């Protein structure tokens, strides 16, 4: 391992790429300390205490690398780019023009990338205006019992916020594209990765502080360490897991040359949708709660709306049920969007390929779709288990609100199930899936660069594979 790290800096081109990547990530982190103009820093702390209760705010703050919670120039983060990319993927299914572009190779990919940039700017303008209005509403005229967060509310501040935040989002998008082209790994993924990992030292210090004060015992720390190793290993195992579908190609004679006659396979990933189903499920649940919480009756804590919001809070049984169901649904939904068995079967038939024992064409598509349906269920259950892991570690599962049997379950279940282990280290969920996945892909790309230049990889007897195998 140490020798492989030395080899990275022994190859001039790879050394330049690695240093270039680190340099742009450092530039990205500099924006973390530059606040949005016109914000009162003394009122920011009170603002955060209320905003932290919003699960959608927490999701966006994670993707912005903590910039949203500090209201910096990079507060929008990479989320507008991710949203624009997902929207174009969904439109490619129903819009024939985008579907044709996606099949035109490099030229079509560049055109779609251009449309993604336009969509990113448009979404950034809309989101920046929404954030500006939201900031003005906090503490305005003494509302909500808070200090005014914005010094001079009005269209002057709104236009300044839109210009600043949109420019910051466009700059982050440019940084990601430069890392992808001239650095190592996928730039957008590495930016999200850097924003998550930078909070890990503080979380570790918090855990150490809890251990020194006696809040966490040695047994809890031991369980935490074992859980970390087991779950990270499980994520690596599942992310690399795929079902191989054998494909044979018949021999063809073209002119004087013979083609085909070979055997290969189609790797169907267990977790085809990646972390997208978790993001979709979190957003769908948090969006109506965020909108409903703005109603006067919800703020006062009275009425049916307030009761529904209470049941949809993080950790409540209804929230967990909808969260798990949403992850499973969007795992199938997103897999159906990005993988079309009919296209795969048609391409196989066109080039003389067939699955042994299965007729080409419609039967092949049905066979692939059946396999994909089965393995997607396993991938969706895996995503759901990883996503609800932080809740179990921190606060346990609240079973008392369950009708009829809640009180009985709360009485007989062990306390570590209903109250958790009291570990405040945010370990698991969306952040862990992103960190492990991006690390796997980046290490695989670096190792490929080393082996291409006749150096040993990180492991001499085998190869490190990323999520795409």
C-alpha positions as CSV (number, residue, x, y, z in Angstrom):
1,X,0.0,0.0,0.0
2,X,2.8,2.5,0.9
3,X,4.7,1.5,-2.2
4,X,1.6,2.2,-4.3
5,X,1.1,5.6,-2.8
6,X,4.7,6.4,-3.6
7,X,4.1,5.2,-7.2
8,X,1.3,7.8,-7.6
9,X,3.8,10.6,-7.1
10,X,6.4,8.8,-9.2
11,X,4.3,9.1,-12.3
12,X,4.4,12.8,-13.5
13,X,1.0,12.8,-15.2
14,X,-0.8,11.1,-12.4
15,X,1.0,13.3,-9.8
16,X,-0.3,16.4,-11.7
17,X,-3.8,15.0,-11.8
18,X,-3.9,14.2,-8.0
19,X,-2.4,17.6,-7.0
20,X,-4.8,19.3,-9.4
21,X,-7.7,17.5,-7.8
22,X,-6.6,18.4,-4.3
23,X,-6.1,22.0,-5.3
24,X,-9.6,22.5,-6.7
25,X,-11.1,20.8,-3.7
26,X,-9.2,23.2,-1.5
27,X,-10.6,26.1,-3.5
28,X,-14.1,24.7,-3.0
29,X,-13.6,24.5,0.8
30,X,-12.5,28.2,0.8
31,X,-16.0,29.2,-0.1
32,X,-17.1,27.6,3.2
33,X,-15.8,30.6,5.1
34,X,-17.2,33.4,2.8
35,X,-20.7,34.3,4.0
36,X,-23.5,35.7,1.9
37,X,-23.5,39.5,2.0
38,X,-26.2,41.2,4.1
39,X,-26.6,38.4,6.7
40,X,-26.4,39.2,10.5
41,X,-24.0,36.6,11.9
42,X,-25.4,37.0,15.4
43,X,-28.8,35.9,14.3
44,X,-27.5,33.0,12.3
45,X,-27.1,30.7,15.3
46,X,-30.8,31.2,16.3
47,X,-31.7,30.6,12.6
48,X,-29.8,27.3,12.6
49,X,-31.5,26.0,15.7
50,X,-34.9,26.2,14.0
51,X,-33.7,25.2,10.5
52,X,-31.9,22.1,11.8
53,X,-35.3,20.6,12.7
54,X,-36.2,20.5,9.0
55,X,-35.1,17.1,7.4
56,X,-35.1,18.6,3.9
57,X,-32.8,21.3,5.1
58,X,-30.5,18.7,6.5
59,X,-30.4,16.8,3.2
60,X,-29.6,19.9,1.2
61,X,-27.0,20.9,3.8
62,X,-25.2,17.6,3.4
63,X,-25.0,17.9,-0.4
64,X,-23.7,21.5,0.0
65,X,-21.0,20.4,2.4
66,X,-22.4,22.4,5.3
67,X,-22.4,25.6,3.3
68,X,-26.2,26.0,3.5
69,X,-26.2,25.9,7.3
70,X,-23.6,28.7,7.2
71,X,-25.3,30.7,4.4
72,X,-22.1,31.0,2.4
73,X,-21.6,31.9,-1.3
74,X,-21.7,28.1,-2.0
75,X,-25.0,27.5,-0.1
76,X,-26.7,25.9,-3.1
77,X,-23.8,23.5,-3.5
78,X,-24.0,20.9,-6.2
79,X,-27.7,20.1,-5.7
80,X,-29.0,22.2,-8.7
81,X,-26.7,20.3,-11.0
82,X,-27.8,16.9,-9.6
83,X,-31.5,18.0,-9.9
84,X,-30.9,19.1,-13.5
85,X,-29.2,15.8,-14.4
86,X,-32.0,13.8,-12.9
87,X,-34.7,15.9,-14.7
88,X,-33.0,15.3,-18.0
89,X,-32.7,11.6,-17.4
90,X,-36.5,11.5,-16.7
91,X,-37.3,13.6,-19.7
92,X,-35.2,11.3,-22.0
93,X,-37.8,8.6,-21.4
94,X,-40.8,10.7,-22.6
95,X,-39.1,13.2,-25.0
96,X,-37.9,11.5,-28.3
97,X,-35.4,14.3,-29.0
98,X,-33.5,13.7,-25.8
99,X,-33.7,9.9,-26.3
100,X,-32.1,10.3,-29.7
101,X,-29.4,12.5,-28.3
102,X,-28.6,9.9,-25.6
103,X,-27.9,7.4,-28.4
104,X,-25.7,9.6,-30.5
105,X,-22.4,8.9,-28.7
106,X,-20.0,11.7,-27.8
107,X,-21.8,14.4,-29.7
108,X,-25.1,13.7,-28.0
109,X,-23.5,13.5,-24.6
110,X,-22.0,17.0,-25.1
111,X,-25.4,18.4,-26.1
112,X,-27.0,16.9,-23.0
113,X,-24.2,18.3,-20.8
114,X,-24.9,21.7,-22.3
115,X,-28.6,21.4,-21.5
116,X,-27.7,20.2,-18.0
117,X,-25.7,23.4,-17.5
118,X,-28.6,25.6,-18.6
119,X,-30.9,23.7,-16.3
120,X,-28.5,24.1,-13.4
121,X,-28.4,27.9,-13.9
122,X,-32.2,28.0,-14.1
123,X,-32.7,25.9,-10.9
124,X,-30.0,28.0,-9.1
125,X,-31.9,31.2,-9.8
126,X,-35.2,29.8,-8.6
127,X,-33.6,28.2,-5.5
128,X,-31.6,31.3,-4.7
129,X,-34.6,33.5,-4.8
130,X,-36.5,31.1,-2.5
131,X,-33.6,31.1,0.0
132,X,-33.5,34.9,-0.1
133,X,-37.2,35.2,0.7
134,X,-36.9,32.5,3.3
135,X,-34.1,34.3,5.0
136,X,-36.1,37.6,5.0
137,X,-39.1,35.8,6.6
138,X,-37.0,34.7,9.6
139,X,-37.3,37.2,12.4
140,X,-38.9,39.8,10.1
141,X,-40.7,42.3,12.3
142,X,-40.1,40.1,15.3
143,X,-41.9,37.2,13.7
144,X,-41.1,33.7,15.1
145,X,-39.5,35.4,18.1
146,X,-36.2,35.8,16.4
147,X,-33.7,38.5,15.5
148,X,-33.9,39.8,11.9
149,X,-31.5,37.7,9.9
150,X,-31.2,40.1,6.9
151,X,-30.0,43.6,7.6
152,X,-31.9,45.3,4.7
153,X,-34.7,43.1,3.4
154,X,-36.1,43.8,-0.1
155,X,-35.5,43.3,-3.7
156,X,-32.0,44.7,-3.4
157,X,-31.0,41.8,-1.1
158,X,-32.9,39.3,-3.2
159,X,-31.1,40.2,-6.4
160,X,-27.8,40.2,-4.6
161,X,-28.5,36.8,-3.1
162,X,-29.6,35.4,-6.5
163,X,-26.5,36.7,-8.3
164,X,-24.1,35.5,-5.5
165,X,-25.6,32.1,-5.0
166,X,-26.1,31.4,-8.7
167,X,-22.6,32.4,-9.5
168,X,-21.4,30.2,-6.6
169,X,-23.4,27.2,-8.0
170,X,-22.0,27.7,-11.5
171,X,-18.5,28.0,-10.2
172,X,-18.9,24.7,-8.3
173,X,-20.2,23.1,-11.5
174,X,-17.1,24.3,-13.3
175,X,-14.8,23.0,-10.6
176,X,-16.5,19.6,-10.9
177,X,-16.1,19.5,-14.7
178,X,-12.5,20.5,-14.4
179,X,-11.7,17.7,-11.9
180,X,-13.4,15.2,-14.2
181,X,-11.5,16.3,-17.2
182,X,-8.1,17.1,-15.8
183,X,-8.0,15.5,-12.4
184,X,-8.8,12.1,-10.8
185,X,-12.3,10.6,-10.4
186,X,-15.7,12.1,-11.0
187,X,-15.6,15.8,-10.0
188,X,-19.2,16.2,-8.9
189,X,-19.0,13.1,-6.8
190,X,-15.7,14.2,-5.2
191,X,-17.1,17.6,-4.3
192,X,-20.0,15.9,-2.4
193,X,-17.5,13.5,-0.9
194,X,-15.3,16.3,0.3
195,X,-18.2,18.2,1.9
196,X,-19.2,15.0,3.9
197,X,-15.7,13.8,4.9
198,X,-14.7,17.2,6.2
199,X,-17.2,16.8,9.1
200,X,-15.9,13.4,10.1
201,X,-13.0,14.7,12.4
202,X,-15.5,16.8,14.4
203,X,-17.8,13.8,14.8
204,X,-14.9,11.6,15.9
205,X,-13.8,14.3,18.5
206,X,-17.4,14.4,19.7
207,X,-17.5,10.7,20.2
208,X,-14.1,10.8,22.0
209,X,-15.5,13.5,24.3
210,X,-18.5,11.5,25.1
211,X,-16.3,8.6,26.0
212,X,-14.0,10.7,28.2
213,X,-17.0,12.1,30.1
214,X,-18.6,8.7,30.6
215,X,-21.5,9.2,28.3
216,X,-20.3,6.3,26.2
217,X,-18.8,3.1,27.7
218,X,-16.2,0.8,26.2
219,X,-18.9,-1.6,25.2
220,X,-20.7,1.0,23.2
221,X,-17.5,2.1,21.5
222,X,-16.7,-1.6,20.7
223,X,-20.1,-2.1,19.2
224,X,-19.7,1.1,17.2
225,X,-16.3,0.0,15.7
226,X,-17.6,-3.5,14.9
227,X,-20.7,-2.0,13.2
228,X,-18.6,0.4,11.2
229,X,-16.4,-2.4,9.8
230,X,-19.3,-4.7,9.1
231,X,-21.5,-2.1,7.4
232,X,-18.7,-0.6,5.3
233,X,-17.8,-4.1,4.2
234,X,-21.5,-4.9,3.4
235,X,-21.8,-1.7,1.4
236,X,-18.6,-2.6,-0.6
237,X,-19.9,-6.1,-1.2
238,X,-23.3,-5.0,-2.4
239,X,-22.1,-2.1,-4.5
240,X,-19.7,-4.5,-6.3
241,X,-22.3,-7.2,-6.5
242,X,-23.9,-8.0,-9.9
243,X,-25.6,-10.9,-11.6
244,X,-23.9,-12.1,-14.8
245,X,-26.1,-13.0,-17.7
246,X,-24.2,-15.1,-20.2
247,X,-24.4,-13.9,-23.8
248,X,-23.1,-15.8,-26.8
249,X,-22.5,-14.4,-30.3
250,X,-22.9,-16.4,-33.4
251,X,-20.2,-16.5,-36.0
252,X,-20.6,-14.2,-39.0
253,X,-18.7,-13.9,-42.2
254,X,-18.2,-10.3,-43.5
255,X,-16.2,-10.3,-46.7
256,X,-13.2,-12.5,-46.0
257,X,-13.2,-12.1,-42.3
258,X,-15.1,-14.0,-39.6
259,X,-16.6,-12.2,-36.7
260,X,-18.3,-13.4,-33.5
261,X,-18.2,-16.9,-32.0
262,X,-17.3,-15.5,-28.6
263,X,-19.0,-15.6,-25.2
264,X,-19.4,-12.7,-22.8
265,X,-21.8,-11.6,-20.1
266,X,-24.1,-8.7,-19.1
267,X,-23.4,-7.5,-15.5
268,X,-26.7,-6.6,-13.9
269,X,-25.9,-4.6,-10.7
270,X,-27.7,-5.4,-7.5
271,X,-28.0,-1.7,-6.7
272,X,-28.6,-0.2,-10.1
273,X,-30.1,3.1,-8.8
274,X,-27.2,3.9,-6.4
275,X,-28.0,6.5,-3.8
276,X,-30.7,8.2,-5.9
277,X,-33.7,6.2,-4.4
278,X,-32.7,7.4,-0.9
279,X,-32.5,11.0,-2.0
280,X,-35.9,10.8,-3.8
281,X,-37.6,9.2,-0.8
282,X,-36.2,11.8,1.6
283,X,-37.2,14.7,-0.6
284,X,-40.7,13.4,-1.2
285,X,-41.4,13.0,2.5
286,X,-39.7,16.2,3.6
287,X,-41.3,18.5,0.9
288,X,-45.0,18.4,2.1
289,X,-43.8,18.6,5.7
290,X,-41.7,21.7,4.9
291,X,-44.7,23.4,3.1
292,X,-47.2,22.5,5.7
293,X,-45.0,23.7,8.6
294,X,-45.3,27.2,7.1
295,X,-49.1,27.3,7.9
296,X,-50.1,29.3,11.0
297,X,-52.0,26.3,12.6
298,X,-48.9,24.1,12.2
299,X,-46.6,26.7,13.9
300,X,-49.1,27.0,16.8
301,X,-49.1,23.2,17.1
302,X,-52.9,22.8,16.8
303,X,-55.2,21.2,14.2
304,X,-55.0,18.2,12.0
305,X,-52.1,19.5,9.9
306,X,-49.9,19.8,13.1
307,X,-50.9,16.2,14.0
308,X,-49.8,14.9,10.6
309,X,-46.5,16.9,10.8
310,X,-45.9,15.3,14.2
311,X,-46.3,11.8,12.8
312,X,-44.0,12.5,9.8
313,X,-41.1,13.8,12.0
314,X,-37.8,12.0,11.8
315,X,-37.9,8.7,13.8
316,X,-41.7,8.4,14.0
317,X,-43.2,5.0,12.9
318,X,-45.2,6.6,10.0
319,X,-42.0,8.4,8.8
320,X,-40.0,5.1,8.9
321,X,-42.8,3.2,7.1
322,X,-43.1,5.8,4.3
323,X,-39.3,6.2,4.1
324,X,-38.7,2.4,3.6
325,X,-41.6,2.1,1.1
326,X,-40.4,5.2,-0.8
327,X,-36.9,3.8,-1.1
328,X,-38.2,0.5,-2.5
329,X,-40.5,2.2,-4.9
330,X,-37.9,4.6,-6.2
331,X,-35.3,1.8,-6.5
332,X,-37.6,0.2,-9.1
333,X,-38.7,3.4,-10.6
334,X,-35.2,4.8,-11.2
335,X,-33.9,1.4,-12.4
336,X,-36.7,1.3,-15.0
337,X,-35.6,4.8,-16.1
338,X,-31.9,4.2,-16.6
339,X,-32.0,0.5,-17.8
340,X,-34.3,-0.6,-20.6
341,X,-34.3,-4.4,-21.2
342,X,-35.9,-3.9,-24.6
343,X,-33.0,-1.8,-25.9
344,X,-30.5,-4.4,-24.5
345,X,-32.3,-7.3,-26.2
346,X,-32.6,-5.3,-29.5
347,X,-28.9,-4.5,-29.5
348,X,-28.0,-8.2,-28.8
349,X,-30.3,-9.4,-31.7
350,X,-28.8,-6.8,-34.0
351,X,-25.2,-8.0,-33.5
352,X,-26.1,-11.7,-33.4
353,X,-26.1,-12.2,-29.7
354,X,-28.3,-14.5,-27.7
355,X,-28.8,-15.9,-24.2
356,X,-28.4,-19.7,-24.2
357,X,-31.9,-21.3,-24.0
358,X,-33.7,-18.0,-24.5
359,X,-35.1,-16.8,-27.8
360,X,-33.8,-13.4,-29.1
361,X,-36.1,-10.4,-29.0
362,X,-39.1,-10.2,-26.7
363,X,-38.3,-13.4,-24.7
364,X,-34.8,-12.1,-24.0
365,X,-36.1,-8.7,-22.8
366,X,-38.6,-10.5,-20.5
367,X,-35.8,-12.8,-19.1
368,X,-33.6,-9.8,-18.4
369,X,-36.5,-7.9,-16.8
370,X,-37.3,-10.8,-14.5
371,X,-33.7,-11.1,-13.3
372,X,-33.5,-7.3,-12.8
373,X,-36.8,-7.2,-10.8
374,X,-35.5,-9.9,-8.4
375,X,-32.1,-8.4,-7.7
376,X,-33.5,-4.8,-7.5
377,X,-35.6,-6.0,-4.5
378,X,-32.5,-7.1,-2.7
379,X,-30.8,-3.8,-3.6
380,X,-33.8,-1.8,-2.3
381,X,-33.9,-3.6,1.0
382,X,-30.2,-3.0,1.4
383,X,-30.6,0.7,0.8
384,X,-33.5,0.9,3.3
385,X,-31.5,-0.9,6.0
386,X,-28.5,1.4,5.5
387,X,-30.7,4.5,5.4
388,X,-32.4,3.8,8.8
389,X,-29.2,2.8,10.5
390,X,-28.4,6.3,12.0
391,X,-31.7,6.5,13.7
392,X,-31.2,3.1,15.4
393,X,-27.7,4.2,16.6
394,X,-28.8,7.6,17.9
395,X,-32.3,7.4,19.2
396,X,-33.7,3.9,18.5
397,X,-37.1,3.1,17.0
398,X,-40.1,4.9,18.6
399,X,-42.7,2.2,18.7
400,X,-45.0,3.8,21.3
401,X,-47.1,5.8,18.7
402,X,-48.0,2.7,16.8
403,X,-51.8,2.2,17.3
404,X,-53.1,-0.7,19.4
405,X,-49.7,-2.5,20.0
406,X,-47.3,0.4,20.5
407,X,-47.4,0.5,24.3
408,X,-47.0,-3.2,24.6
409,X,-44.0,-3.2,22.2
410,X,-42.4,-0.3,24.0
411,X,-42.7,-2.3,27.3
412,X,-41.2,-5.6,26.2
413,X,-38.6,-4.5,23.6
414,X,-35.0,-3.9,24.9
415,X,-34.1,-0.3,25.7
416,X,-31.4,-0.2,23.0
417,X,-34.1,-0.9,20.4
418,X,-36.5,1.8,21.6
419,X,-34.0,4.3,22.9
420,X,-30.9,3.6,20.7
421,X,-27.3,3.5,21.8
422,X,-27.0,7.3,22.3
423,X,-24.3,7.6,19.7
424,X,-24.4,11.0,18.1
425,X,-21.8,10.2,15.4
426,X,-23.7,10.4,12.2
427,X,-22.7,7.1,10.8
428,X,-24.6,5.5,7.9
429,X,-27.4,6.6,5.7
430,X,-27.0,8.6,2.5
431,X,-23.6,10.1,3.5
432,X,-22.0,6.6,4.1
433,X,-23.3,5.3,0.7
434,X,-21.8,8.3,-1.1
435,X,-18.5,8.2,0.8
436,X,-17.8,4.5,0.2
437,X,-19.1,4.5,-3.4
438,X,-17.0,7.5,-4.4
439,X,-13.9,6.2,-2.7
440,X,-14.3,2.9,-4.5
441,X,-14.6,4.5,-7.9
442,X,-11.7,6.9,-7.3
443,X,-9.3,4.3,-6.0
444,X,-10.2,2.1,-9.0
445,X,-9.4,4.9,-11.4
446,X,-6.0,5.6,-9.7
447,X,-5.1,1.9,-9.8
448,X,-6.0,1.7,-13.5
449,X,-3.7,4.6,-14.2
450,X,-0.9,2.8,-12.2
451,X,-1.3,-0.5,-14.0
452,X,-1.5,1.1,-17.4
453,X,2.0,2.5,-16.7
454,X,3.3,-0.9,-15.6
455,X,3.2,-0.2,-11.8
456,X,1.6,-2.5,-9.2
457,X,-1.8,-1.5,-8.0
458,X,-2.9,-1.1,-4.4
459,X,-3.1,-4.9,-4.1
460,X,-0.6,-7.0,-5.9
461,X,-2.6,-10.3,-6.0
462,X,-5.9,-8.8,-7.2
463,X,-7.6,-5.7,-8.6
464,X,-9.7,-3.2,-6.7
465,X,-13.0,-2.8,-8.5
466,X,-15.4,0.1,-8.3
467,X,-19.1,0.1,-8.3
468,X,-19.2,-0.7,-12.1
469,X,-17.0,-3.7,-11.7
